[in-house]
Amino acid sequence: MSETFLGFPLQAWGILCLVVSVAYSLKWPKPNPDRVSPRRSALVHIILRWFHSAVWLLLALACFMWASGPSAGANALAVAALIVYVIFLATLLADRARD
């Protein structure tokens, strides 16, 4: 695998992913206080609060691993990021549908 993506080093992509992960963990969209439906369950709250940041963290780790050479572990991290993102999106859409 090339050590760049779209002309930028994979380490730069990894740092960008880390920045997005930290930013999203600090500033995240909170539920609407005027929502009609009851409170979220603990699992839904955890998924909506942390999974988006986890996706970016997994992508950052995958970028750093890919930068050091081809790795099945990096591929596994990227697939894990995809799975976590699908769970996040499905939960988000289900939560929004409740409103």
Biopython code that builds the backbone (N, CA, C, O; Angstrom):
import numpy as np
from Bio.PDB.StructureBuilder import StructureBuilder

atoms = [
    (1, "MET", "N", (0.834, -1.181, 0.000)),
    (1, "MET", "CA", (0.000, 0.000, 0.000)),
    (1, "MET", "C", (0.878, 1.243, 0.000)),
    (1, "MET", "O", (1.938, 1.273, 0.626)),
    (2, "SER", "N", (0.429, 2.249, -0.699)),
    (2, "SER", "CA", (1.159, 3.503, -0.753)),
    (2, "SER", "C", (1.147, 4.175, 0.619)),
    (2, "SER", "O", (0.224, 3.972, 1.407)),
    (3, "GLU", "N", (2.159, 4.964, 0.893)),
    (3, "GLU", "CA", (2.228, 5.647, 2.174)),
    (3, "GLU", "C", (1.535, 6.998, 2.133)),
    (3, "GLU", "O", (1.674, 7.803, 3.053)),
    (4, "THR", "N", (0.785, 7.245, 1.061)),
    (4, "THR", "CA", (0.005, 8.473, 0.955)),
    (4, "THR", "C", (-1.429, 8.136, 0.549)),
    (4, "THR", "O", (-1.705, 7.058, 0.023)),
    (5, "PHE", "N", (-2.314, 9.063, 0.801)),
    (5, "PHE", "CA", (-3.694, 8.956, 0.356)),
    (5, "PHE", "C", (-4.093, 10.342, -0.130)),
    (5, "PHE", "O", (-4.037, 11.318, 0.619)),
    (6, "LEU", "N", (-4.494, 10.414, -1.386)),
    (6, "LEU", "CA", (-4.827, 11.690, -2.028)),
    (6, "LEU", "C", (-3.667, 12.680, -1.946)),
    (6, "LEU", "O", (-3.876, 13.889, -1.843)),
    (7, "GLY", "N", (-2.459, 12.161, -1.993)),
    (7, "GLY", "CA", (-1.277, 13.004, -1.998)),
    (7, "GLY", "C", (-0.774, 13.439, -0.635)),
    (7, "GLY", "O", (0.254, 14.111, -0.549)),
    (8, "PHE", "N", (-1.468, 13.076, 0.426)),
    (8, "PHE", "CA", (-1.044, 13.440, 1.777)),
    (8, "PHE", "C", (-0.547, 12.199, 2.505)),
    (8, "PHE", "O", (-1.093, 11.114, 2.310)),
    (9, "PRO", "N", (0.473, 12.338, 3.335)),
    (9, "PRO", "CA", (0.983, 11.181, 4.085)),
    (9, "PRO", "C", (-0.080, 10.605, 5.009)),
    (9, "PRO", "O", (-0.928, 11.322, 5.540)),
    (10, "LEU", "N", (-0.010, 9.302, 5.185)),
    (10, "LEU", "CA", (-0.985, 8.641, 6.051)),
    (10, "LEU", "C", (-0.895, 9.127, 7.497)),
    (10, "LEU", "O", (-1.892, 9.125, 8.219)),
    (11, "GLN", "N", (0.290, 9.540, 7.915)),
    (11, "GLN", "CA", (0.424, 10.075, 9.273)),
    (11, "GLN", "C", (-0.400, 11.357, 9.424)),
    (11, "GLN", "O", (-1.000, 11.593, 10.473)),
    (12, "ALA", "N", (-0.428, 12.187, 8.367)),
    (12, "ALA", "CA", (-1.232, 13.416, 8.410)),
    (12, "ALA", "C", (-2.716, 13.080, 8.507)),
    (12, "ALA", "O", (-3.456, 13.732, 9.244)),
    (13, "TRP", "N", (-3.155, 12.056, 7.760)),
    (13, "TRP", "CA", (-4.550, 11.620, 7.853)),
    (13, "TRP", "C", (-4.850, 11.097, 9.252)),
    (13, "TRP", "O", (-5.920, 11.357, 9.801)),
    (14, "GLY", "N", (-3.905, 10.362, 9.825)),
    (14, "GLY", "CA", (-4.091, 9.846, 11.176)),
    (14, "GLY", "C", (-4.240, 10.968, 12.191)),
    (14, "GLY", "O", (-5.090, 10.898, 13.079)),
    (15, "ILE", "N", (-3.417, 12.003, 12.064)),
    (15, "ILE", "CA", (-3.508, 13.147, 12.971)),
    (15, "ILE", "C", (-4.841, 13.865, 12.782)),
    (15, "ILE", "O", (-5.479, 14.262, 13.757)),
    (16, "LEU", "N", (-5.260, 14.032, 11.529)),
    (16, "LEU", "CA", (-6.553, 14.660, 11.262)),
    (16, "LEU", "C", (-7.692, 13.849, 11.886)),
    (16, "LEU", "O", (-8.616, 14.413, 12.472)),
    (17, "CYS", "N", (-7.620, 12.538, 11.755)),
    (17, "CYS", "CA", (-8.646, 11.673, 12.368)),
    (17, "CYS", "C", (-8.648, 11.816, 13.883)),
    (17, "CYS", "O", (-9.713, 11.827, 14.500)),
    (18, "LEU", "N", (-7.476, 11.927, 14.486)),
    (18, "LEU", "CA", (-7.405, 12.120, 15.939)),
    (18, "LEU", "C", (-8.019, 13.450, 16.345)),
    (18, "LEU", "O", (-8.724, 13.529, 17.350)),
    (19, "VAL", "N", (-7.755, 14.494, 15.569)),
    (19, "VAL", "CA", (-8.325, 15.810, 15.869)),
    (19, "VAL", "C", (-9.850, 15.757, 15.813)),
    (19, "VAL", "O", (-10.529, 16.290, 16.691)),
    (20, "VAL", "N", (-10.386, 15.109, 14.771)),
    (20, "VAL", "CA", (-11.839, 14.988, 14.649)),
    (20, "VAL", "C", (-12.401, 14.176, 15.813)),
    (20, "VAL", "O", (-13.450, 14.522, 16.356)),
    (21, "SER", "N", (-11.720, 13.110, 16.199)),
    (21, "SER", "CA", (-12.177, 12.278, 17.311)),
    (21, "SER", "C", (-12.238, 13.081, 18.607)),
    (21, "SER", "O", (-13.226, 13.016, 19.339)),
    (22, "VAL", "N", (-11.193, 13.824, 18.882)),
    (22, "VAL", "CA", (-11.162, 14.627, 20.112)),
    (22, "VAL", "C", (-12.219, 15.730, 20.049)),
    (22, "VAL", "O", (-12.924, 15.978, 21.027)),
    (23, "ALA", "N", (-12.324, 16.390, 18.892)),
    (23, "ALA", "CA", (-13.317, 17.467, 18.754)),
    (23, "ALA", "C", (-14.729, 16.939, 18.960)),
    (23, "ALA", "O", (-15.538, 17.570, 19.642)),
    (24, "TYR", "N", (-15.025, 15.797, 18.382)),
    (24, "TYR", "CA", (-16.374, 15.251, 18.517)),
    (24, "TYR", "C", (-16.633, 14.759, 19.936)),
    (24, "TYR", "O", (-17.771, 14.801, 20.403)),
    (25, "SER", "N", (-15.599, 14.294, 20.626)),
    (25, "SER", "CA", (-15.820, 13.842, 22.003)),
    (25, "SER", "C", (-16.035, 15.023, 22.944)),
    (25, "SER", "O", (-16.697, 14.882, 23.972)),
    (26, "LEU", "N", (-15.479, 16.189, 22.601)),
    (26, "LEU", "CA", (-15.663, 17.369, 23.447)),
    (26, "LEU", "C", (-16.950, 18.122, 23.114)),
    (26, "LEU", "O", (-17.648, 18.595, 24.010)),
    (27, "LYS", "N", (-17.254, 18.229, 21.838)),
    (27, "LYS", "CA", (-18.437, 18.971, 21.388)),
    (27, "LYS", "C", (-19.316, 18.028, 20.588)),
    (27, "LYS", "O", (-19.056, 17.780, 19.411)),
    (28, "TRP", "N", (-20.345, 17.506, 21.217)),
    (28, "TRP", "CA", (-21.214, 16.537, 20.557)),
    (28, "TRP", "C", (-22.649, 17.047, 20.597)),
    (28, "TRP", "O", (-23.020, 17.794, 21.503)),
    (29, "PRO", "N", (-23.455, 16.648, 19.617)),
    (29, "PRO", "CA", (-24.835, 17.119, 19.600)),
    (29, "PRO", "C", (-25.651, 16.473, 20.710)),
    (29, "PRO", "O", (-25.822, 15.255, 20.746)),
    (30, "LYS", "N", (-26.138, 17.286, 21.586)),
    (30, "LYS", "CA", (-26.927, 16.792, 22.713)),
    (30, "LYS", "C", (-28.385, 16.633, 22.283)),
    (30, "LYS", "O", (-28.819, 17.281, 21.331)),
    (31, "PRO", "N", (-29.142, 15.784, 22.970)),
    (31, "PRO", "CA", (-30.540, 15.616, 22.588)),
    (31, "PRO", "C", (-31.324, 16.908, 22.782)),
    (31, "PRO", "O", (-31.006, 17.724, 23.647)),
    (32, "ASN", "N", (-32.328, 17.070, 21.979)),
    (32, "ASN", "CA", (-33.197, 18.225, 22.061)),
    (32, "ASN", "C", (-33.921, 18.199, 23.416)),
    (32, "ASN", "O", (-34.593, 17.215, 23.725)),
    (33, "PRO", "N", (-33.800, 19.254, 24.226)),
    (33, "PRO", "CA", (-34.446, 19.230, 25.542)),
    (33, "PRO", "C", (-35.974, 19.247, 25.450)),
    (33, "PRO", "O", (-36.652, 18.890, 26.414)),
    (34, "ASP", "N", (-36.516, 19.653, 24.318)),
    (34, "ASP", "CA", (-37.965, 19.708, 24.137)),
    (34, "ASP", "C", (-38.536, 18.449, 23.509)),
    (34, "ASP", "O", (-39.692, 18.431, 23.086)),
    (35, "ARG", "N", (-37.730, 17.394, 23.446)),
    (35, "ARG", "CA", (-38.209, 16.187, 22.766)),
    (35, "ARG", "C", (-39.412, 15.598, 23.488)),
    (35, "ARG", "O", (-39.502, 15.618, 24.716)),
    (36, "VAL", "N", (-40.327, 15.079, 22.692)),
    (36, "VAL", "CA", (-41.586, 14.557, 23.216)),
    (36, "VAL", "C", (-41.408, 13.151, 23.773)),
    (36, "VAL", "O", (-41.997, 12.805, 24.798)),
    (37, "SER", "N", (-40.605, 12.349, 23.107)),
    (37, "SER", "CA", (-40.443, 10.953, 23.509)),
    (37, "SER", "C", (-39.650, 10.861, 24.815)),
    (37, "SER", "O", (-38.950, 11.803, 25.186)),
    (38, "PRO", "N", (-39.759, 9.738, 25.503)),
    (38, "PRO", "CA", (-39.053, 9.580, 26.778)),
    (38, "PRO", "C", (-37.534, 9.578, 26.584)),
    (38, "PRO", "O", (-37.016, 9.548, 25.467)),
    (39, "ARG", "N", (-36.858, 9.609, 27.716)),
    (39, "ARG", "CA", (-35.389, 9.623, 27.699)),
    (39, "ARG", "C", (-34.824, 8.436, 26.957)),
    (39, "ARG", "O", (-35.479, 7.406, 26.796)),
    (40, "ARG", "N", (-33.592, 8.602, 26.508)),
    (40, "ARG", "CA", (-32.884, 7.509, 25.831)),
    (40, "ARG", "C", (-32.455, 6.460, 26.849)),
    (40, "ARG", "O", (-32.227, 6.760, 28.021)),
    (41, "SER", "N", (-32.352, 5.219, 26.369)),
    (41, "SER", "CA", (-31.802, 4.171, 27.229)),
    (41, "SER", "C", (-30.302, 4.414, 27.377)),
    (41, "SER", "O", (-29.702, 5.165, 26.608)),
    (42, "ALA", "N", (-29.715, 3.775, 28.365)),
    (42, "ALA", "CA", (-28.279, 3.957, 28.610)),
    (42, "ALA", "C", (-27.457, 3.504, 27.399)),
    (42, "ALA", "O", (-26.485, 4.160, 27.026)),
    (43, "LEU", "N", (-27.850, 2.383, 26.788)),
    (43, "LEU", "CA", (-27.106, 1.880, 25.628)),
    (43, "LEU", "C", (-27.183, 2.855, 24.463)),
    (43, "LEU", "O", (-26.169, 3.134, 23.824)),
    (44, "VAL", "N", (-28.360, 3.370, 24.183)),
    (44, "VAL", "CA", (-28.517, 4.331, 23.085)),
    (44, "VAL", "C", (-27.701, 5.582, 23.375)),
    (44, "VAL", "O", (-27.048, 6.120, 22.481)),
    (45, "HIS", "N", (-27.734, 6.046, 24.611)),
    (45, "HIS", "CA", (-26.953, 7.229, 24.969)),
    (45, "HIS", "C", (-25.456, 6.988, 24.759)),
    (45, "HIS", "O", (-24.764, 7.843, 24.208)),
    (46, "ILE", "N", (-24.961, 5.846, 25.187)),
    (46, "ILE", "CA", (-23.535, 5.533, 25.020)),
    (46, "ILE", "C", (-23.174, 5.468, 23.541)),
    (46, "ILE", "O", (-22.146, 6.008, 23.130)),
    (47, "ILE", "N", (-24.003, 4.816, 22.745)),
    (47, "ILE", "CA", (-23.720, 4.699, 21.308)),
    (47, "ILE", "C", (-23.688, 6.072, 20.666)),
    (47, "ILE", "O", (-22.758, 6.387, 19.924)),
    (48, "LEU", "N", (-24.692, 6.895, 20.941)),
    (48, "LEU", "CA", (-24.747, 8.213, 20.312)),
    (48, "LEU", "C", (-23.683, 9.154, 20.859)),
    (48, "LEU", "O", (-23.261, 10.078, 20.164)),
    (49, "ARG", "N", (-23.253, 8.937, 22.071)),
    (49, "ARG", "CA", (-22.248, 9.822, 22.677)),
    (49, "ARG", "C", (-20.832, 9.468, 22.245)),
    (49, "ARG", "O", (-20.029, 10.366, 21.991)),
    (50, "TRP", "N", (-20.504, 8.174, 22.154)),
    (50, "TRP", "CA", (-19.109, 7.786, 21.992)),
    (50, "TRP", "C", (-18.753, 7.088, 20.685)),
    (50, "TRP", "O", (-17.583, 7.097, 20.301)),
    (51, "PHE", "N", (-19.700, 6.489, 19.995)),
    (51, "PHE", "CA", (-19.336, 5.675, 18.832)),
    (51, "PHE", "C", (-18.779, 6.500, 17.676)),
    (51, "PHE", "O", (-17.903, 6.020, 16.957)),
    (52, "HIS", "N", (-19.258, 7.719, 17.477)),
    (52, "HIS", "CA", (-18.727, 8.526, 16.377)),
    (52, "HIS", "C", (-17.256, 8.851, 16.629)),
    (52, "HIS", "O", (-16.436, 8.786, 15.713)),
    (53, "SER", "N", (-16.928, 9.200, 17.864)),
    (53, "SER", "CA", (-15.519, 9.437, 18.215)),
    (53, "SER", "C", (-14.696, 8.169, 18.058)),
    (53, "SER", "O", (-13.548, 8.216, 17.616)),
    (54, "ALA", "N", (-15.285, 7.038, 18.421)),
    (54, "ALA", "CA", (-14.572, 5.760, 18.302)),
    (54, "ALA", "C", (-14.263, 5.437, 16.843)),
    (54, "ALA", "O", (-13.206, 4.883, 16.541)),
    (55, "VAL", "N", (-15.170, 5.775, 15.947)),
    (55, "VAL", "CA", (-14.924, 5.543, 14.515)),
    (55, "VAL", "C", (-13.676, 6.299, 14.078)),
    (55, "VAL", "O", (-12.801, 5.729, 13.427)),
    (56, "TRP", "N", (-13.589, 7.574, 14.429)),
    (56, "TRP", "CA", (-12.436, 8.373, 14.025)),
    (56, "TRP", "C", (-11.148, 7.900, 14.693)),
    (56, "TRP", "O", (-10.078, 7.961, 14.089)),
    (57, "LEU", "N", (-11.245, 7.433, 15.928)),
    (57, "LEU", "CA", (-10.073, 6.893, 16.608)),
    (57, "LEU", "C", (-9.591, 5.618, 15.912)),
    (57, "LEU", "O", (-8.391, 5.444, 15.699)),
    (58, "LEU", "N", (-10.515, 4.735, 15.562)),
    (58, "LEU", "CA", (-10.142, 3.507, 14.842)),
    (58, "LEU", "C", (-9.511, 3.829, 13.485)),
    (58, "LEU", "O", (-8.539, 3.189, 13.084)),
    (59, "LEU", "N", (-10.064, 4.818, 12.781)),
    (59, "LEU", "CA", (-9.486, 5.216, 11.496)),
    (59, "LEU", "C", (-8.085, 5.804, 11.676)),
    (59, "LEU", "O", (-7.199, 5.557, 10.857)),
    (60, "ALA", "N", (-7.885, 6.576, 12.736)),
    (60, "ALA", "CA", (-6.564, 7.134, 13.007)),
    (60, "ALA", "C", (-5.555, 6.019, 13.256)),
    (60, "ALA", "O", (-4.452, 6.041, 12.709)),
    (61, "LEU", "N", (-5.928, 5.055, 14.070)),
    (61, "LEU", "CA", (-5.029, 3.931, 14.344)),
    (61, "LEU", "C", (-4.727, 3.144, 13.074)),
    (61, "LEU", "O", (-3.592, 2.718, 12.858)),
    (62, "ALA", "N", (-5.747, 2.951, 12.230)),
    (62, "ALA", "CA", (-5.539, 2.245, 10.968)),
    (62, "ALA", "C", (-4.572, 3.022, 10.075)),
    (62, "ALA", "O", (-3.695, 2.425, 9.451)),
    (63, "CYS", "N", (-4.720, 4.336, 10.009)),
    (63, "CYS", "CA", (-3.800, 5.152, 9.194)),
    (63, "CYS", "C", (-2.364, 5.020, 9.687)),
    (63, "CYS", "O", (-1.443, 4.859, 8.887)),
    (64, "PHE", "N", (-2.172, 5.089, 11.002)),
    (64, "PHE", "CA", (-0.817, 4.966, 11.542)),
    (64, "PHE", "C", (-0.232, 3.581, 11.262)),
    (64, "PHE", "O", (0.960, 3.450, 10.982)),
    (65, "MET", "N", (-1.073, 2.552, 11.339)),
    (65, "MET", "CA", (-0.581, 1.203, 11.052)),
    (65, "MET", "C", (-0.266, 1.033, 9.568)),
    (65, "MET", "O", (0.739, 0.416, 9.213)),
    (66, "TRP", "N", (-1.124, 1.580, 8.696)),
    (66, "TRP", "CA", (-0.860, 1.498, 7.255)),
    (66, "TRP", "C", (0.410, 2.256, 6.887)),
    (66, "TRP", "O", (1.136, 1.849, 5.980)),
    (67, "ALA", "N", (0.682, 3.353, 7.586)),
    (67, "ALA", "CA", (1.877, 4.147, 7.290)),
    (67, "ALA", "C", (3.150, 3.356, 7.573)),
    (67, "ALA", "O", (4.182, 3.597, 6.948)),
    (68, "SER", "N", (3.081, 2.420, 8.505)),
    (68, "SER", "CA", (4.265, 1.626, 8.830)),
    (68, "SER", "C", (4.412, 0.405, 7.936)),
    (68, "SER", "O", (5.371, -0.353, 8.073)),
    (69, "GLY", "N", (3.473, 0.209, 7.026)),
    (69, "GLY", "CA", (3.551, -0.909, 6.086)),
    (69, "GLY", "C", (2.244, -1.661, 6.020)),
    (69, "GLY", "O", (1.367, -1.475, 6.864)),
    (70, "PRO", "N", (2.110, -2.511, 5.016)),
    (70, "PRO", "CA", (0.876, -3.285, 4.882)),
    (70, "PRO", "C", (0.622, -4.114, 6.139)),
    (70, "PRO", "O", (1.529, -4.738, 6.689)),
    (71, "SER", "N", (-0.627, -4.103, 6.574)),
    (71, "SER", "CA", (-0.925, -4.785, 7.822)),
    (71, "SER", "C", (-2.361, -5.294, 7.819)),
    (71, "SER", "O", (-3.291, -4.558, 7.490)),
    (72, "ALA", "N", (-2.530, -6.552, 8.187)),
    (72, "ALA", "CA", (-3.876, -7.097, 8.331)),
    (72, "ALA", "C", (-4.571, -6.448, 9.521)),
    (72, "ALA", "O", (-5.794, -6.314, 9.528)),
    (73, "GLY", "N", (-3.799, -6.046, 10.528)),
    (73, "GLY", "CA", (-4.375, -5.369, 11.683)),
    (73, "GLY", "C", (-4.985, -4.031, 11.309)),
    (73, "GLY", "O", (-6.035, -3.655, 11.829)),
    (74, "ALA", "N", (-4.327, -3.309, 10.403)),
    (74, "ALA", "CA", (-4.874, -2.025, 9.950)),
    (74, "ALA", "C", (-6.168, -2.240, 9.187)),
    (74, "ALA", "O", (-7.123, -1.479, 9.349)),
    (75, "ASN", "N", (-6.205, -3.265, 8.361)),
    (75, "ASN", "CA", (-7.439, -3.581, 7.636)),
    (75, "ASN", "C", (-8.561, -3.947, 8.604)),
    (75, "ASN", "O", (-9.708, -3.546, 8.410)),
    (76, "ALA", "N", (-8.227, -4.707, 9.643)),
    (76, "ALA", "CA", (-9.223, -5.089, 10.640)),
    (76, "ALA", "C", (-9.750, -3.859, 11.381)),
    (76, "ALA", "O", (-10.942, -3.778, 11.676)),
    (77, "LEU", "N", (-8.874, -2.909, 11.679)),
    (77, "LEU", "CA", (-9.311, -1.679, 12.342)),
    (77, "LEU", "C", (-10.240, -0.875, 11.438)),
    (77, "LEU", "O", (-11.225, -0.307, 11.911)),
    (78, "ALA", "N", (-9.942, -0.822, 10.166)),
    (78, "ALA", "CA", (-10.797, -0.098, 9.223)),
    (78, "ALA", "C", (-12.170, -0.758, 9.122)),
    (78, "ALA", "O", (-13.188, -0.068, 9.071)),
    (79, "VAL", "N", (-12.202, -2.076, 9.094)),
    (79, "VAL", "CA", (-13.482, -2.793, 9.052)),
    (79, "VAL", "C", (-14.244, -2.566, 10.359)),
    (79, "VAL", "O", (-15.461, -2.387, 10.348)),
    (80, "ALA", "N", (-13.530, -2.575, 11.474)),
    (80, "ALA", "CA", (-14.171, -2.309, 12.766)),
    (80, "ALA", "C", (-14.757, -0.894, 12.788)),
    (80, "ALA", "O", (-15.844, -0.678, 13.324)),
    (81, "ALA", "N", (-14.034, 0.069, 12.205)),
    (81, "ALA", "CA", (-14.552, 1.439, 12.126)),
    (81, "ALA", "C", (-15.843, 1.476, 11.317)),
    (81, "ALA", "O", (-16.786, 2.178, 11.683)),
    (82, "LEU", "N", (-15.890, 0.730, 10.231)),
    (82, "LEU", "CA", (-17.101, 0.674, 9.409)),
    (82, "LEU", "C", (-18.272, 0.082, 10.204)),
    (82, "LEU", "O", (-19.388, 0.599, 10.151)),
    (83, "ILE", "N", (-18.015, -0.986, 10.926)),
    (83, "ILE", "CA", (-19.071, -1.633, 11.721)),
    (83, "ILE", "C", (-19.579, -0.690, 12.811)),
    (83, "ILE", "O", (-20.787, -0.569, 13.015)),
    (84, "VAL", "N", (-18.666, -0.028, 13.504)),
    (84, "VAL", "CA", (-19.049, 0.911, 14.557)),
    (84, "VAL", "C", (-19.847, 2.070, 13.955)),
    (84, "VAL", "O", (-20.807, 2.542, 14.564)),
    (85, "TYR", "N", (-19.461, 2.525, 12.774)),
    (85, "TYR", "CA", (-20.177, 3.621, 12.126)),
    (85, "TYR", "C", (-21.581, 3.205, 11.718)),
    (85, "TYR", "O", (-22.522, 3.984, 11.870)),
    (86, "VAL", "N", (-21.737, 2.000, 11.207)),
    (86, "VAL", "CA", (-23.068, 1.513, 10.830)),
    (86, "VAL", "C", (-23.957, 1.413, 12.075)),
    (86, "VAL", "O", (-25.133, 1.773, 12.023)),
    (87, "ILE", "N", (-23.415, 0.933, 13.176)),
    (87, "ILE", "CA", (-24.180, 0.866, 14.428)),
    (87, "ILE", "C", (-24.582, 2.276, 14.873)),
    (87, "ILE", "O", (-25.723, 2.508, 15.274)),
    (88, "PHE", "N", (-23.636, 3.208, 14.798)),
    (88, "PHE", "CA", (-23.921, 4.588, 15.168)),
    (88, "PHE", "C", (-25.039, 5.172, 14.300)),
    (88, "PHE", "O", (-25.986, 5.763, 14.817)),
    (89, "LEU", "N", (-24.925, 5.005, 12.986)),
    (89, "LEU", "CA", (-25.936, 5.560, 12.083)),
    (89, "LEU", "C", (-27.310, 4.941, 12.302)),
    (89, "LEU", "O", (-28.314, 5.652, 12.334)),
    (90, "ALA", "N", (-27.359, 3.627, 12.453)),
    (90, "ALA", "CA", (-28.643, 2.955, 12.673)),
    (90, "ALA", "C", (-29.285, 3.444, 13.969)),
    (90, "ALA", "O", (-30.493, 3.679, 14.015)),
    (91, "THR", "N", (-28.488, 3.597, 15.012)),
    (91, "THR", "CA", (-29.005, 4.080, 16.291)),
    (91, "THR", "C", (-29.462, 5.526, 16.182)),
    (91, "THR", "O", (-30.505, 5.893, 16.724)),
    (92, "LEU", "N", (-28.691, 6.343, 15.486)),
    (92, "LEU", "CA", (-29.060, 7.740, 15.297)),
    (92, "LEU", "C", (-30.377, 7.876, 14.542)),
    (92, "LEU", "O", (-31.246, 8.655, 14.934)),
    (93, "LEU", "N", (-30.520, 7.125, 13.469)),
    (93, "LEU", "CA", (-31.755, 7.186, 12.680)),
    (93, "LEU", "C", (-32.954, 6.675, 13.477)),
    (93, "LEU", "O", (-34.044, 7.241, 13.387)),
    (94, "ALA", "N", (-32.764, 5.623, 14.245)),
    (94, "ALA", "CA", (-33.848, 5.107, 15.081)),
    (94, "ALA", "C", (-34.224, 6.110, 16.164)),
    (94, "ALA", "O", (-35.405, 6.285, 16.467)),
    (95, "ASP", "N", (-33.232, 6.766, 16.745)),
    (95, "ASP", "CA", (-33.506, 7.769, 17.775)),
    (95, "ASP", "C", (-34.235, 8.976, 17.181)),
    (95, "ASP", "O", (-35.165, 9.502, 17.792)),
    (96, "ARG", "N", (-33.821, 9.405, 16.017)),
    (96, "ARG", "CA", (-34.485, 10.537, 15.365)),
    (96, "ARG", "C", (-35.909, 10.181, 14.956)),
    (96, "ARG", "O", (-36.785, 11.046, 14.962)),
    (97, "ALA", "N", (-36.150, 8.936, 14.606)),
    (97, "ALA", "CA", (-37.485, 8.510, 14.198)),
    (97, "ALA", "C", (-38.451, 8.526, 15.391)),
    (97, "ALA", "O", (-39.660, 8.674, 15.215)),
    (98, "ARG", "N", (-37.905, 8.370, 16.603)),
    (98, "ARG", "CA", (-38.745, 8.395, 17.803)),
    (98, "ARG", "C", (-39.329, 9.772, 18.058)),
    (98, "ARG", "O", (-40.384, 9.895, 18.682)),
    (99, "ASP", "N", (-38.658, 10.802, 17.584)),
    (99, "ASP", "CA", (-39.125, 12.174, 17.837)),
    (99, "ASP", "C", (-40.267, 12.500, 16.986)),
    (99, "ASP", "O", (-40.794, 13.610, 17.058)),
]
sb = StructureBuilder()
sb.init_structure("model")
sb.init_model(0)
sb.init_chain("A")
sb.init_seg("    ")
for serial, (resi, resn, name, xyz) in enumerate(atoms, 1):
    if name == "N":
        sb.init_residue(resn, " ", resi, " ")
    sb.init_atom(name, np.array(xyz, "f"), 0.0, 1.0, " ", f" {name:<3s}", serial, name[0])
structure = sb.get_structure()
